[in-house]
């Protein structure tokens, strides 16, 4: 064998170092796209302030005697006397440093106000997400390729997916709180007070995810590897949980990440139904009082959670499915 062909053979036999760098570039692209979406959300929030009906100065004056001197003082204090582009750049700069301004009505720092009510809302959204995932996995695994179980599951999923979370919460309250008295009606005193709100918020989301997950499971169970595993004597439940579930997980994981933003916004309404502390009461009071800094802070927080979860889901998809990584290598 000639010396000219030896390097060629070595280069063919060596693995390409392209995979890790290509995966890193794709992850960086996902993060960059998330930053752009977040910037667009912040910019649209700023535009919404100026397009909203009503005069901010009139809102800030309140019941005081309105004079030109008072109006000029308020405009100077809140930076409303500067050109619009300067206000926009100042707004972006403050948002980047976590400064959401001060509440028009409460005259307190908006960041501190939202942070003080954030934990109960995140706790409810996290519990609802757990309910969604557990419900989707159990229903999909137990009913995939099972005729009667699939029919019952389809009816239950359709009912839950089409039922508003607040109406489901009212039904759960009537049955388990007022009638059976198993769970408290309102408040956030203990774990029992979290059960009904998380069920009312998470079941409708889980019904949507379970439909996608069951379809993916049925496709995976029809693949040759599933038939081979069953031919080897491996129990069907193990085939579903350890092998088929991973192949079916990617669409469901993507959908779950998309629904997380809905969990946070739905938590605001669910908190009102169950009289729980959190961002729900703060948001409703701010909307009714047209307290725009608080409303914008909650809107930006929702956009941030959605962008972060969507980015994490995209990255997780690259790690779960090798086919996406091979596609990244080709690109």
Residue frames relative to the residue before (quaternion, step in Angstrom):
aa qw qx qy qz dx dy dz
X 1.0000 0.0000 0.0000 0.0000 0.00 0.00 0.00
X 0.4368 -0.7241 0.4704 0.2522 3.57 -0.78 1.00
X 0.5964 -0.5828 0.4251 0.3520 3.54 -1.26 0.46
X 0.5939 0.5848 -0.3737 0.4070 3.61 1.17 -0.44
X 0.7103 0.4548 -0.2656 0.4670 3.58 1.06 -0.72
X 0.5346 0.6553 -0.4066 0.3457 3.59 1.19 -0.42
X 0.6711 0.4741 -0.3332 0.4623 3.67 0.80 -0.80
X 0.6223 0.5481 -0.3450 0.4397 3.57 1.07 -0.72
X 0.6551 0.5041 -0.3114 0.4689 3.57 0.97 -0.84
X 0.6506 0.5157 -0.3170 0.4587 3.56 1.01 -0.82
X 0.6675 0.5012 -0.3121 0.4537 3.55 0.99 -0.82
X 0.6370 0.5136 -0.3352 0.4670 3.57 1.10 -0.65
X 0.6950 0.4898 -0.2767 0.4478 3.59 0.97 -0.82
X 0.6340 0.5397 -0.3458 0.4326 3.58 1.13 -0.52
X 0.4824 -0.6554 0.4879 0.3159 3.61 -1.05 0.72
X 0.4871 -0.6664 0.4801 0.2969 3.52 -1.07 0.71
X 0.3474 -0.7528 0.5160 0.2153 3.61 -0.83 0.91
X 0.4104 0.7576 -0.4321 0.2663 3.54 1.27 0.34
X 0.5729 0.6593 -0.3773 0.3078 3.56 1.10 -0.73
X 0.7127 0.4606 -0.2804 0.4486 3.57 0.73 -1.05
X 0.6705 0.4907 -0.3136 0.4598 3.60 0.94 -0.83
X 0.6496 0.5090 -0.3238 0.4627 3.59 0.99 -0.78
X 0.6390 0.5128 -0.3224 0.4742 3.58 1.03 -0.78
X 0.6417 0.5202 -0.3235 0.4615 3.59 1.00 -0.79
X 0.6508 0.5053 -0.3232 0.4655 3.59 0.99 -0.80
X 0.6577 0.5012 -0.3227 0.4605 3.58 0.96 -0.79
X 0.6332 0.5115 -0.3314 0.4771 3.60 1.01 -0.74
X 0.6411 0.5138 -0.3227 0.4699 3.57 1.00 -0.82
X 0.6366 0.5254 -0.3256 0.4612 3.58 1.06 -0.70
X 0.6288 0.5195 -0.3338 0.4726 3.58 1.04 -0.75
X 0.6614 0.4984 -0.3094 0.4673 3.59 0.92 -0.88
X 0.6521 0.5120 -0.3155 0.4616 3.59 0.96 -0.83
X 0.6436 0.5119 -0.3210 0.4697 3.57 1.01 -0.76
X 0.6350 0.5267 -0.3261 0.4616 3.57 1.06 -0.73
X 0.6349 0.5214 -0.3281 0.4662 3.58 1.03 -0.77
X 0.6527 0.5098 -0.3193 0.4605 3.60 0.98 -0.80
X 0.6431 0.5093 -0.3277 0.4687 3.59 0.98 -0.79
X 0.6499 0.5103 -0.3179 0.4649 3.58 0.99 -0.80
X 0.6291 0.5217 -0.3319 0.4711 3.60 1.01 -0.77
X 0.6454 0.5103 -0.3220 0.4684 3.58 0.99 -0.80
X 0.6427 0.5198 -0.3286 0.4570 3.60 1.00 -0.78
X 0.6521 0.5024 -0.3147 0.4725 3.58 0.98 -0.83
X 0.6623 0.5073 -0.3094 0.4565 3.59 0.95 -0.85
X 0.6561 0.4937 -0.3138 0.4767 3.57 0.97 -0.81
X 0.6132 0.5364 -0.3515 0.4612 3.59 1.08 -0.64
X 0.6430 0.5138 -0.3223 0.4677 3.58 1.00 -0.78
X 0.6562 0.5030 -0.3111 0.4686 3.58 0.97 -0.86
X 0.6263 0.5593 -0.3416 0.4222 3.58 1.03 -0.77
X 0.5913 0.5721 -0.3701 0.4313 3.58 1.10 -0.63
X 0.7400 0.4248 -0.2307 0.4676 3.56 0.88 -0.93
X 0.6719 0.4653 -0.3037 0.4898 3.57 1.18 -0.38
X 0.5196 0.6461 -0.4194 0.3698 3.59 1.23 -0.32
X 0.5031 -0.6528 0.4623 0.3271 3.62 -0.98 0.75
X 0.6813 0.4616 -0.3624 0.4375 3.53 -1.17 0.63
X 0.4045 -0.6980 0.5452 0.2279 3.52 -1.30 0.51
X 0.4590 -0.6991 0.4773 0.2695 3.57 -0.77 1.08
X 0.6367 0.5343 -0.3355 0.4433 3.58 0.99 -0.79
X 0.6427 0.5137 -0.3256 0.4658 3.59 0.96 -0.82
X 0.6376 0.5270 -0.3202 0.4618 3.56 1.06 -0.76
X 0.6892 0.4749 -0.2774 0.4718 3.56 0.98 -0.84
X 0.6165 0.5421 -0.3537 0.4482 3.58 1.06 -0.63
X 0.1709 -0.8269 0.5179 0.1372 3.55 1.03 -0.80
X 0.7994 -0.2676 0.2267 0.4879 3.54 -0.90 -0.99
X 0.4231 0.6951 -0.4815 0.3255 3.60 1.21 0.20
X 0.5756 -0.5342 0.4766 0.3951 3.51 -1.33 0.23
X 0.2918 -0.7868 0.5226 0.1508 3.57 -0.62 1.12
X 0.0724 0.7761 -0.6179 0.1027 3.53 -0.67 1.22
X 0.6421 -0.5237 0.3760 0.4148 3.63 -1.14 0.41
X 0.6378 0.5299 -0.3418 0.4422 3.61 1.00 -0.71
X 0.6615 0.4908 -0.3081 0.4760 3.58 0.96 -0.86
X 0.6418 0.5192 -0.3275 0.4596 3.60 0.97 -0.81
X 0.6598 0.5011 -0.3116 0.4653 3.60 0.94 -0.86
X 0.6456 0.5167 -0.3239 0.4597 3.59 1.00 -0.79
X 0.6606 0.4980 -0.3097 0.4687 3.58 0.97 -0.81
X 0.6459 0.5119 -0.3285 0.4613 3.60 0.92 -0.81
X 0.6631 0.4908 -0.3101 0.4725 3.59 0.97 -0.79
X 0.6588 0.5240 -0.3186 0.4358 3.60 0.95 -0.85
X 0.7726 0.3390 -0.1772 0.5068 3.58 0.94 -0.88
X 0.5277 -0.6712 0.3933 0.3410 3.61 1.24 0.19
X 0.4223 0.7309 -0.4478 0.2949 3.59 1.20 0.41
X 0.6004 0.5761 -0.3572 0.4243 3.58 1.27 -0.07
X 0.5886 0.5790 -0.3690 0.4267 3.58 1.27 -0.07
X 0.6391 -0.5058 0.3870 0.4312 3.63 -1.20 0.30
X 0.6471 -0.5669 0.3521 0.3687 3.53 -1.18 0.65
X 0.6631 0.5085 -0.3271 0.4414 3.61 0.92 -0.79
X 0.6278 0.5122 -0.3405 0.4770 3.58 1.07 -0.59
X 0.6314 0.5190 -0.3305 0.4720 3.57 1.04 -0.76
X 0.6441 0.5228 -0.3226 0.4556 3.59 1.02 -0.79
X 0.6752 0.4792 -0.3011 0.4730 3.60 0.87 -0.89
X 0.6381 0.5130 -0.3229 0.4747 3.57 1.03 -0.78
X 0.6309 0.5340 -0.3222 0.4615 3.56 1.05 -0.80
X 0.6548 0.4997 -0.3104 0.4745 3.61 0.92 -0.88
X 0.6541 0.5199 -0.3146 0.4503 3.58 0.91 -0.89
X 0.6775 0.4832 -0.2994 0.4668 3.58 0.92 -0.87
X 0.6418 0.5152 -0.3333 0.4598 3.59 0.99 -0.78
X 0.6355 0.5334 -0.3301 0.4501 3.61 0.97 -0.78
X 0.7304 0.3787 -0.2213 0.5236 3.59 1.14 -0.58
X 0.5806 -0.6364 0.3560 0.3621 3.58 1.24 0.37
X 0.5206 0.6158 -0.4242 0.4120 3.59 1.22 0.40
X 0.0988 -0.8244 0.5572 0.0149 3.58 -0.39 1.24
X 0.6125 -0.5665 0.3502 0.4258 3.59 1.22 0.25
X 0.5309 -0.6053 0.4875 0.3378 3.51 -1.34 -0.38
X 0.5550 -0.6140 0.4530 0.3313 3.53 -1.14 0.70
X 0.4898 -0.6652 0.4800 0.2954 3.56 -0.96 0.89
X 0.7506 0.4217 -0.2111 0.4629 3.56 0.91 -0.95
X 0.7776 0.3553 -0.1791 0.4869 3.59 0.83 -1.00
X 0.2613 -0.7982 0.4989 0.2140 3.59 1.28 -0.39
X 0.5161 0.5746 -0.4520 0.4462 3.56 0.94 0.97
X 0.6373 -0.5244 0.3940 0.4045 3.54 -1.25 0.35
X 0.4533 -0.7151 0.4636 0.2612 3.58 -0.73 1.09
X 0.6280 0.5499 -0.3443 0.4298 3.59 0.97 -0.79
X 0.6747 0.4743 -0.2923 0.4842 3.58 0.94 -0.85
X 0.6279 0.5387 -0.3367 0.4496 3.59 1.03 -0.76
X 0.6869 0.4634 -0.2836 0.4826 3.60 0.88 -0.94
X 0.6566 0.5237 -0.3200 0.4384 3.59 0.93 -0.86
X 0.6466 0.5333 -0.3252 0.4378 3.58 1.03 -0.72
X 0.7508 0.3541 -0.1970 0.5217 3.60 1.16 -0.55
X 0.4806 0.7119 -0.4155 0.2993 3.58 1.26 -0.02
X 0.6396 0.5750 -0.3431 0.3776 3.60 0.90 -0.89
X 0.6716 0.4753 -0.3389 0.4562 3.68 0.76 -0.79
X 0.6535 0.5104 -0.3228 0.4563 3.60 1.01 -0.74
X 0.6577 0.4915 -0.3090 0.4800 3.59 0.97 -0.82
X 0.6194 0.5385 -0.3441 0.4560 3.57 1.05 -0.70
X 0.6657 0.4864 -0.2998 0.4800 3.58 0.97 -0.83
X 0.6653 0.4955 -0.3102 0.4644 3.60 0.91 -0.87
X 0.6526 0.5109 -0.3180 0.4604 3.60 1.00 -0.78
X 0.6526 0.4961 -0.3148 0.4784 3.58 0.98 -0.82
X 0.6471 0.5093 -0.3187 0.4694 3.60 1.01 -0.78
X 0.6271 0.5227 -0.3372 0.4688 3.60 1.04 -0.71
X 0.6360 0.5164 -0.3269 0.4711 3.59 1.01 -0.79
X 0.6338 0.5178 -0.3251 0.4737 3.59 0.99 -0.82
X 0.6539 0.5255 -0.3176 0.4421 3.59 0.92 -0.88
X 0.6911 0.4817 -0.2872 0.4560 3.58 0.85 -0.99
X 0.6731 0.4925 -0.3051 0.4596 3.60 0.85 -0.95
X 0.6553 0.5059 -0.3139 0.4649 3.59 0.92 -0.87
X 0.6761 0.5012 -0.3050 0.4456 3.60 0.85 -0.93
X 0.6782 0.4889 -0.3008 0.4590 3.59 0.87 -0.93
X 0.6737 0.4982 -0.3102 0.4491 3.61 0.83 -0.92
X 0.6920 0.4718 -0.2923 0.4616 3.59 0.80 -0.97
X 0.6780 0.4955 -0.3070 0.4479 3.59 0.89 -0.88
X 0.6839 0.4865 -0.2955 0.4564 3.60 0.87 -0.91
X 0.7123 0.4696 -0.2650 0.4493 3.60 0.93 -0.86
X 0.7862 0.3555 -0.1730 0.4750 3.62 1.06 -0.61
X 0.4698 0.6791 -0.4593 0.3273 3.63 1.17 -0.15
X 0.8472 0.0433 -0.0878 0.5222 3.59 -0.87 1.05
X 0.5909 0.4968 -0.4068 0.4884 3.58 1.10 0.67
X 0.4470 -0.7715 0.3776 0.2500 3.52 -0.26 1.37
X 0.7468 0.4008 -0.2463 0.4700 3.60 0.60 -1.10
X 0.6406 0.5195 -0.3258 0.4622 3.56 0.98 -0.78
X 0.6402 0.5220 -0.3219 0.4627 3.57 1.04 -0.75
X 0.6495 0.5159 -0.3260 0.4537 3.60 0.97 -0.78
X 0.6609 0.4913 -0.3058 0.4778 3.57 0.94 -0.87
X 0.6591 0.5122 -0.3095 0.4555 3.58 0.95 -0.89
X 0.6317 0.5332 -0.3434 0.4459 3.61 0.97 -0.75
X 0.6653 0.4943 -0.3066 0.4680 3.58 0.96 -0.83
X 0.6600 0.5005 -0.3066 0.4690 3.58 0.96 -0.87
X 0.6642 0.5040 -0.3075 0.4586 3.59 0.93 -0.87
X 0.6421 0.5168 -0.3236 0.4646 3.57 0.99 -0.80
X 0.6519 0.5145 -0.3130 0.4608 3.57 0.99 -0.83
X 0.7026 0.4641 -0.2751 0.4639 3.59 0.85 -0.95
X 0.6748 0.5106 -0.3056 0.4365 3.59 0.93 -0.86
X 0.7220 0.4245 -0.2451 0.4883 3.59 1.11 -0.64
X 0.5977 0.5604 -0.3629 0.4439 3.61 1.26 -0.03
X 0.4243 -0.6894 0.5133 0.2851 3.65 -0.74 0.93
X 0.5727 -0.6321 0.4022 0.3326 3.55 -1.01 0.85
X 0.6545 0.5121 -0.3365 0.4428 3.61 0.97 -0.73
X 0.6471 0.5041 -0.3256 0.4703 3.61 1.06 -0.70
X 0.6265 0.5154 -0.3284 0.4838 3.57 1.05 -0.74
X 0.6263 0.5382 -0.3326 0.4554 3.57 1.05 -0.73
X 0.6411 0.5152 -0.3232 0.4681 3.59 1.00 -0.81
X 0.6468 0.5111 -0.3182 0.4681 3.60 0.98 -0.82
X 0.6614 0.4968 -0.3084 0.4698 3.59 0.93 -0.87
X 0.6229 0.5309 -0.3388 0.4641 3.58 1.03 -0.74
X 0.6663 0.5131 -0.3081 0.4448 3.58 0.88 -0.93
X 0.7207 0.4482 -0.2594 0.4609 3.58 0.90 -0.92
X 0.8288 0.3045 -0.1257 0.4522 3.56 0.56 -1.19
X 0.7213 0.4034 -0.2600 0.4994 3.61 1.16 -0.33
X 0.7665 0.3590 -0.2044 0.4918 3.59 0.70 -1.05
X 0.7427 0.4020 -0.2312 0.4830 3.61 0.97 -0.82
X 0.7974 0.2884 -0.1442 0.5101 3.59 0.60 -1.14
X 0.2369 -0.8116 0.4970 0.1952 3.59 1.25 -0.50
X 0.3036 0.7623 -0.5110 0.2563 3.58 0.98 0.87
X 0.7981 0.1894 -0.0689 0.5678 3.58 1.04 -0.76
X 0.5730 -0.5974 0.4258 0.3653 3.60 -1.13 0.56
X 0.5569 -0.6327 0.4356 0.3159 3.53 -1.19 0.62
X 0.8156 0.0032 0.0687 0.5746 3.58 0.87 -0.94
X 0.6472 0.5553 -0.3876 0.3500 3.52 -1.39 0.06
X 0.2937 -0.7274 0.5945 0.1768 3.52 -1.40 -0.04
X 0.1977 0.8384 -0.4882 0.1404 3.54 0.95 0.89
X 0.8157 0.0031 0.0493 0.5764 3.61 0.96 -0.79
X 0.7484 -0.3924 0.2820 0.4543 3.55 -1.35 -0.11
X 0.6096 0.5790 -0.3600 0.4043 3.59 1.03 -0.73
X 0.6485 0.5276 -0.3200 0.4458 3.58 1.09 -0.68
X 0.6495 0.5194 -0.3117 0.4596 3.59 1.26 -0.27
X 0.5391 0.6734 -0.3973 0.3130 3.60 1.16 -0.51
X 0.7334 0.4350 -0.2563 0.4552 3.60 0.61 -1.08
X 0.6563 0.4918 -0.3473 0.4547 3.68 0.86 -0.73
X 0.6701 0.4897 -0.3139 0.4611 3.60 0.93 -0.81
X 0.6334 0.5161 -0.3369 0.4680 3.60 1.06 -0.66
X 0.6795 0.4931 -0.3009 0.4523 3.59 0.86 -0.90
X 0.7089 0.4398 -0.2605 0.4859 3.58 1.08 -0.66
X 0.7557 0.4436 -0.2196 0.4289 3.58 0.96 -0.84
X 0.6100 0.5938 -0.3721 0.3699 3.60 1.03 -0.63
X 0.6562 0.5084 -0.3287 0.4505 3.60 0.93 -0.79
X 0.6517 0.4908 -0.3151 0.4849 3.58 1.04 -0.74
X 0.6569 0.5187 -0.3124 0.4492 3.58 0.98 -0.83
X 0.6042 0.5632 -0.3606 0.4333 3.58 1.09 -0.63
X 0.6520 0.5003 -0.3135 0.4757 3.59 1.01 -0.76
X 0.6710 0.4970 -0.3010 0.4607 3.59 0.91 -0.92
X 0.6531 0.5323 -0.3313 0.4246 3.61 0.92 -0.82
X 0.6059 0.5489 -0.3644 0.4458 3.62 1.06 -0.61
X 0.6786 0.4732 -0.2858 0.4836 3.57 0.95 -0.91
X 0.6719 0.5076 -0.3026 0.4465 3.57 0.92 -0.90
X 0.6528 0.5086 -0.3316 0.4530 3.62 0.93 -0.75
X 0.6351 0.5154 -0.3383 0.4653 3.59 0.99 -0.75
X 0.6599 0.4942 -0.3103 0.4733 3.58 0.97 -0.78
X 0.6313 0.5260 -0.3292 0.4652 3.58 1.04 -0.73
X 0.6617 0.5020 -0.3178 0.4573 3.57 0.90 -0.84
X 0.6347 0.5047 -0.3319 0.4819 3.59 1.03 -0.70
X 0.6690 0.4972 -0.3063 0.4599 3.60 0.95 -0.85
X 0.6610 0.5113 -0.3139 0.4506 3.60 1.00 -0.75
X 0.6549 0.4918 -0.3136 0.4806 3.59 1.21 -0.34
X 0.5193 0.6466 -0.4148 0.3744 3.58 1.25 -0.14
X 0.6428 -0.5519 0.3615 0.3893 3.63 -1.16 0.52
X 0.6312 0.5454 -0.3696 0.4093 3.63 0.95 -0.68
X 0.6334 0.5201 -0.3392 0.4618 3.60 1.07 -0.65
X 0.6446 0.5092 -0.3210 0.4713 3.57 0.98 -0.79
X 0.6400 0.5248 -0.3206 0.4607 3.58 1.04 -0.78
X 0.6592 0.5094 -0.3110 0.4574 3.58 0.92 -0.87
X 0.6669 0.4791 -0.3111 0.4784 3.58 0.96 -0.78
X 0.6232 0.5356 -0.3383 0.4586 3.58 1.09 -0.65
X 0.6455 0.5091 -0.3106 0.4771 3.58 1.17 -0.55
X 0.5821 -0.6183 0.3613 0.3851 3.58 1.25 -0.03
X 0.4256 0.6912 -0.4784 0.3350 3.62 1.23 0.22
X 0.5317 -0.6594 0.4341 0.3066 3.54 -0.89 0.99
X 0.5973 -0.6175 0.3887 0.3330 3.54 -1.07 0.80
X 0.6306 0.5312 -0.3439 0.4494 3.60 1.02 -0.72
X 0.6478 0.5057 -0.3186 0.4724 3.58 1.00 -0.78
X 0.6231 0.5294 -0.3413 0.4637 3.59 1.02 -0.75
X 0.6702 0.5013 -0.3007 0.4573 3.58 0.97 -0.84
X 0.7462 0.4362 -0.2321 0.4461 3.58 0.80 -1.03
X 0.7800 0.3818 -0.1977 0.4547 3.59 0.79 -0.97
X 0.7995 0.3027 -0.1381 0.5001 3.58 1.01 -0.72
X 0.7474 0.4045 -0.2463 0.4659 3.60 0.60 -1.08
X 0.6248 0.5712 -0.3519 0.3994 3.58 1.00 -0.76
X 0.6417 0.5213 -0.3334 0.4531 3.59 0.99 -0.74
X 0.6591 0.4978 -0.3124 0.4692 3.59 0.97 -0.77
X 0.7224 0.4301 -0.2482 0.4812 3.59 1.07 -0.65
X 0.5300 0.7017 -0.3788 0.2884 3.59 1.25 -0.30
X 0.6025 0.6303 -0.3737 0.3164 3.59 0.96 -0.81
X 0.6891 0.4426 -0.3215 0.4753 3.70 0.72 -0.82
X 0.6566 0.5087 -0.3213 0.4548 3.59 0.99 -0.79
X 0.6364 0.5164 -0.3312 0.4676 3.60 1.00 -0.78
X 0.6398 0.5217 -0.3220 0.4635 3.58 0.97 -0.83
X 0.6735 0.4864 -0.2913 0.4743 3.58 0.93 -0.90
X 0.6328 0.5345 -0.3357 0.4485 3.60 1.00 -0.79
X 0.6488 0.5115 -0.3193 0.4641 3.58 0.97 -0.79
X 0.6470 0.5099 -0.3159 0.4708 3.57 1.06 -0.72
X 0.6950 0.4853 -0.2735 0.4546 3.58 1.08 -0.72
X 0.4992 0.6689 -0.4349 0.3380 3.61 1.19 -0.30
X 0.6192 0.5395 -0.3420 0.4567 3.58 1.03 -0.73
X 0.6469 0.5071 -0.3114 0.4768 3.57 1.09 -0.69
X 0.5974 0.5576 -0.3625 0.4481 3.57 1.13 -0.59
X 0.6719 0.4965 -0.3093 0.4543 3.58 0.92 -0.86
X 0.6847 0.4583 -0.2908 0.4864 3.59 0.91 -0.85
X 0.6468 0.5107 -0.3226 0.4657 3.58 1.07 -0.68
X 0.5821 0.5819 -0.3713 0.4298 3.57 1.15 -0.57
X 0.5931 0.5767 -0.3641 0.4279 3.59 1.09 -0.66
X 0.6920 0.4480 -0.2732 0.4958 3.60 0.98 -0.87
X 0.6534 0.5276 -0.3210 0.4377 3.59 0.92 -0.87
X 0.6128 0.5515 -0.3481 0.4463 3.59 1.05 -0.67
X 0.6402 0.5139 -0.3302 0.4657 3.57 1.05 -0.65
X 0.6431 0.5276 -0.3273 0.4482 3.59 1.00 -0.79
X 0.7821 0.3220 -0.1536 0.5109 3.58 0.92 -0.93
X 0.4053 -0.7428 0.4525 0.2816 3.61 1.30 0.23
X 0.3091 0.7522 -0.5131 0.2747 3.54 0.89 1.00
X 0.5042 -0.6059 0.4987 0.3605 3.59 -1.16 0.44
X 0.4080 0.7002 -0.5212 0.2675 3.55 -1.21 0.47
X 0.7586 -0.3848 0.2759 0.4475 3.51 -1.30 -0.30
X 0.5019 0.6840 -0.4223 0.3192 3.60 1.18 -0.34
X 0.7129 0.4334 -0.2608 0.4857 3.57 0.72 -1.04
X 0.6270 0.5388 -0.3366 0.4508 3.58 1.01 -0.81
X 0.6852 0.4886 -0.2887 0.4565 3.59 0.90 -0.91
X 0.6614 0.5042 -0.3146 0.4575 3.58 0.89 -0.90
X 0.6586 0.4977 -0.3105 0.4713 3.59 0.92 -0.87
X 0.6593 0.5090 -0.3128 0.4566 3.60 0.99 -0.81
X 0.6454 0.5117 -0.3242 0.4654 3.60 1.00 -0.78
X 0.6729 0.4955 -0.3006 0.4597 3.58 0.89 -0.91
X 0.7372 0.3925 -0.2249 0.5020 3.61 1.05 -0.75
X 0.3825 -0.7351 0.4676 0.3077 3.61 1.35 -0.04
X 0.2750 0.7495 -0.5358 0.2750 3.55 1.01 0.91
X 0.1987 -0.8652 0.4479 0.1066 3.56 0.40 1.29
X 0.6237 0.5329 -0.3861 0.4218 3.71 0.85 -0.65
X 0.6605 0.4869 -0.3168 0.4757 3.61 0.99 -0.74
X 0.6477 0.5144 -0.3223 0.4604 3.58 0.92 -0.87
X 0.6742 0.4898 -0.2999 0.4643 3.59 0.90 -0.88
X 0.6250 0.5370 -0.3471 0.4479 3.59 0.99 -0.73
X 0.6626 0.4846 -0.3052 0.4828 3.59 0.96 -0.83
X 0.6494 0.5151 -0.3218 0.4575 3.60 0.98 -0.80
X 0.6646 0.4880 -0.3037 0.4775 3.59 0.97 -0.84
X 0.6227 0.5324 -0.3383 0.4629 3.58 1.04 -0.73
X 0.6443 0.5068 -0.3211 0.4742 3.60 0.97 -0.81
X 0.6537 0.5021 -0.3141 0.4711 3.58 0.97 -0.83
X 0.6361 0.5321 -0.3287 0.4519 3.58 1.02 -0.79
X 0.6568 0.4997 -0.3145 0.4690 3.58 0.92 -0.87
X 0.6557 0.5104 -0.3144 0.4590 3.58 0.96 -0.87
X 0.6701 0.4941 -0.3061 0.4617 3.60 0.91 -0.89
X 0.6557 0.5095 -0.3180 0.4576 3.59 0.91 -0.88
X 0.6871 0.4755 -0.2918 0.4655 3.59 0.87 -0.91
X 0.6423 0.5124 -0.3339 0.4620 3.61 0.96 -0.76
X 0.6519 0.5055 -0.3141 0.4698 3.58 1.00 -0.80
X 0.6571 0.5024 -0.3101 0.4687 3.58 0.96 -0.85
X 0.6427 0.5151 -0.3283 0.4624 3.59 1.01 -0.75
X 0.6329 0.5200 -0.3328 0.4672 3.60 0.98 -0.78
X 0.6707 0.4824 -0.2976 0.4784 3.58 0.94 -0.88
X 0.6469 0.5175 -0.3170 0.4617 3.57 0.99 -0.83
X 0.6173 0.5459 -0.3428 0.4509 3.57 1.08 -0.68
X 0.6383 0.5136 -0.3240 0.4731 3.58 1.04 -0.73
X 0.6884 0.4706 -0.2847 0.4729 3.57 1.04 -0.69
X 0.6666 0.5076 -0.3080 0.4507 3.61 1.08 -0.69
X 0.8025 0.2859 -0.1174 0.5104 3.55 0.74 -1.11
X 0.3442 -0.7561 0.5154 0.2102 3.64 -0.48 1.09
X 0.5775 0.6037 -0.3849 0.3923 3.60 1.12 -0.52
X 0.6313 0.5172 -0.3353 0.4707 3.59 1.08 -0.66
X 0.6444 0.5045 -0.3282 0.4716 3.60 1.03 -0.70
X 0.6456 0.4976 -0.3319 0.4748 3.59 1.01 -0.73
X 0.6166 0.5270 -0.3439 0.4730 3.58 1.08 -0.65
X 0.6285 0.5227 -0.3301 0.4720 3.58 1.07 -0.75
X 0.6381 0.5268 -0.3344 0.4510 3.60 1.04 -0.73
X 0.6493 0.5122 -0.3252 0.4586 3.58 1.02 -0.75
X 0.6712 0.4897 -0.3031 0.4666 3.55 1.05 -0.76
